[in-house]
Amino acid sequence: MCFVFLQTERFTIRQWKLDDVYALCKIMSDSRVHHFTGDTPWTLGRTNEYIDFMLDQNFRSLEAFHGACVLKEGQVLIGFTGLNPYLPKQPEIEWQFGVPFWGNGYATEIGKAVVSSAFATTNIEAIYGIAHPRNKASMRVMEKIGMTCLGTSPFRGERGMFYKIDRSSLPLWGVGIEQLTTPSAASLYASGDRRH
């Protein structure tokens, strides 16, 4: 069974499956995906390790999670999104998508859904976003999903452009977002074992 974290008009954000490895590796082995992250292109082995690790975490809440972003039309994996532990009750939002899927408003749609659903279903107080200062596209997305720019600060040995959104400043979205973050509301995305 495959746990679904949330859905938007165009996407299902779900738990990983082992057979996602080839599609994800195709995305993450492209050096352009890592242009601003400081990471290196992923091998098939590293992709397997990532999926195994995420499955072992067995996330069931939006307090901290990583999920596969699947385009409903055609059931195409475009990348991943998640909330990473950063400060107490203040995680950091992340997304990485394959190059063919850039420029379609996907990051904004998914980012809004993650932010609003996380505030609605957990007790987190704020969400941070951190981008390379030259990554104009990511910074535009953070502004579109309601985050406020805090300026640059040290982050992982470099300087990052910091953004933040507090629960009290959450815009009134919610239309078109289906939250499926509790066991009673979990959707069975595919039949069979969750890893296949």
C-alpha positions in Angstrom: 0.0 0.0 0.0 1.2 3.5 -0.8 0.5 6.3 1.6 -0.7 9.6 0.0 0.4 12.8 1.8 -1.8 15.2 -0.2 -3.2 15.9 -3.6 -3.5 19.1 -5.7 -5.4 19.7 -8.9 -2.6 18.2 -11.0 -0.5 16.2 -8.5 -0.5 13.3 -6.1 2.3 13.6 -3.4 2.8 10.1 -2.2 5.2 7.8 -0.4 8.0 6.4 -2.4 8.0 3.0 -4.1 11.0 0.9 -4.9 10.1 0.9 -8.6 10.4 4.7 -8.7 14.2 4.3 -8.7 14.7 4.5 -12.5 12.5 7.5 -13.1 14.0 9.3 -10.1 17.5 8.5 -11.2 16.8 9.9 -14.7 15.8 13.1 -13.0 18.6 13.3 -10.4 21.4 12.2 -12.6 21.0 15.4 -14.7 23.7 17.9 -13.5 21.3 20.8 -14.3 19.1 19.8 -11.4 22.0 20.4 -9.0 23.2 23.7 -10.5 22.4 25.7 -7.3 22.4 22.9 -4.7 26.1 22.0 -4.5 25.2 18.4 -4.9 26.5 16.0 -7.6 24.5 14.0 -10.1 23.0 10.9 -8.5 23.9 7.3 -9.5 21.4 4.5 -9.5 23.0 3.3 -6.3 22.5 6.6 -4.6 19.0 6.8 -5.8 18.2 3.4 -4.4 19.7 4.5 -1.0 17.6 7.6 -1.0 14.4 5.7 -1.6 15.3 2.9 0.9 16.0 5.6 3.5 12.7 7.4 2.9 10.8 4.2 3.1 12.5 3.2 6.3 11.3 6.6 7.8 7.7 5.6 7.1 6.5 9.2 7.2 2.8 9.6 8.1 2.7 13.3 8.9 3.7 16.6 7.2 5.8 17.7 10.2 8.7 16.1 8.3 8.5 14.1 5.1 9.8 13.5 1.6 7.3 12.4 -1.0 7.2 11.6 -4.7 5.5 14.2 -6.9 3.4 12.4 -9.5 1.6 14.2 -12.3 -1.9 12.7 -12.3 -2.1 12.9 -16.1 0.0 10.0 -17.3 1.2 9.1 -13.8 4.5 10.7 -14.4 7.1 11.2 -11.6 8.5 14.7 -11.9 10.6 14.8 -8.7 10.1 15.2 -5.0 9.1 17.6 -2.3 9.3 17.6 1.4 9.7 19.3 4.8 13.2 18.8 6.4 13.9 19.3 10.1 15.5 22.7 10.6 14.4 24.4 13.8 12.0 23.1 16.5 8.5 23.2 14.9 10.0 25.2 12.0 11.0 22.9 9.1 12.5 23.8 5.8 10.6 23.2 2.5 12.4 21.5 -0.3 11.6 20.5 -3.9 13.6 19.2 -6.8 12.0 18.5 -10.2 13.3 17.2 -13.5 14.4 19.8 -16.1 11.6 18.9 -18.6 9.1 19.9 -15.9 10.4 23.4 -15.2 8.4 26.5 -16.0 4.9 25.0 -15.7 4.0 26.4 -12.3 4.4 23.0 -10.7 6.6 24.2 -7.8 4.1 27.0 -6.9 1.2 24.6 -7.0 3.0 22.0 -4.9 4.6 24.5 -2.6 1.2 26.1 -1.7 -0.2 22.7 -1.0 2.6 21.6 1.2 2.6 24.8 3.2 -1.2 25.1 3.7 -1.6 21.4 4.4 1.3 21.3 6.9 -0.2 24.2 8.9 -3.6 22.7 8.8 -2.7 19.2 10.0 0.3 19.7 12.3 1.4 22.1 15.1 4.4 23.5 13.3 4.8 27.3 13.8 6.6 28.3 10.7 8.2 27.0 7.5 11.6 28.2 6.1 12.7 28.2 2.5 16.4 28.5 1.6 17.7 29.1 -1.9 21.0 30.0 -3.6 21.1 33.8 -4.0 21.4 33.3 -7.8 18.5 30.9 -8.0 15.9 33.5 -9.1 13.3 30.9 -10.1 13.2 29.3 -6.6 13.1 32.7 -4.9 10.1 33.7 -7.1 8.3 30.5 -6.1 8.9 31.2 -2.4 7.4 34.7 -2.8 4.4 33.2 -4.7 3.6 30.8 -1.9 3.5 33.6 0.6 7.0 33.5 2.1 8.8 36.7 3.2 12.5 37.2 2.3 14.8 37.5 5.4 18.0 38.1 3.5 21.1 36.0 3.3 22.7 33.9 6.1 25.2 31.1 6.4 23.8 27.7 5.4 25.8 24.5 4.9 29.1 26.2 4.4 27.7 28.8 2.0 25.4 31.8 2.0 21.7 31.1 1.4 18.8 33.4 0.7 16.3 32.8 3.5 12.5 32.9 3.3 9.9 32.2 6.0 6.2 31.9 6.4 4.5 31.9 9.8 1.2 30.2 10.6 -0.4 33.6 11.3 0.6 35.0 7.8 -0.7 32.0 5.8 -2.7 33.2 2.7 -6.2 32.0 2.2 -5.7 29.2 -0.4 -7.0 25.7 0.2 -9.2 25.5 -2.9 -8.3 22.4 -4.9 -6.1 20.9 -2.2 -7.1 17.6 -0.7 -5.4 16.7 2.5 -4.7 13.1 3.1 -2.4 13.2 6.0 -4.0 11.1 8.7 -4.4 7.3 8.8 -8.1 7.5 8.5 -7.8 9.7 5.4 -4.9 7.8 3.8 -5.4 6.8 0.2 -4.3 3.6 -1.2 -2.4 4.9 -4.2 -1.6 1.5 -5.7 -2.4 -2.1 -4.8 0.1 -4.4 -3.4 3.1 -3.8 -1.1 4.0 -0.2 -0.5 7.5 -0.7 -1.9 6.4 -2.0 -5.3 
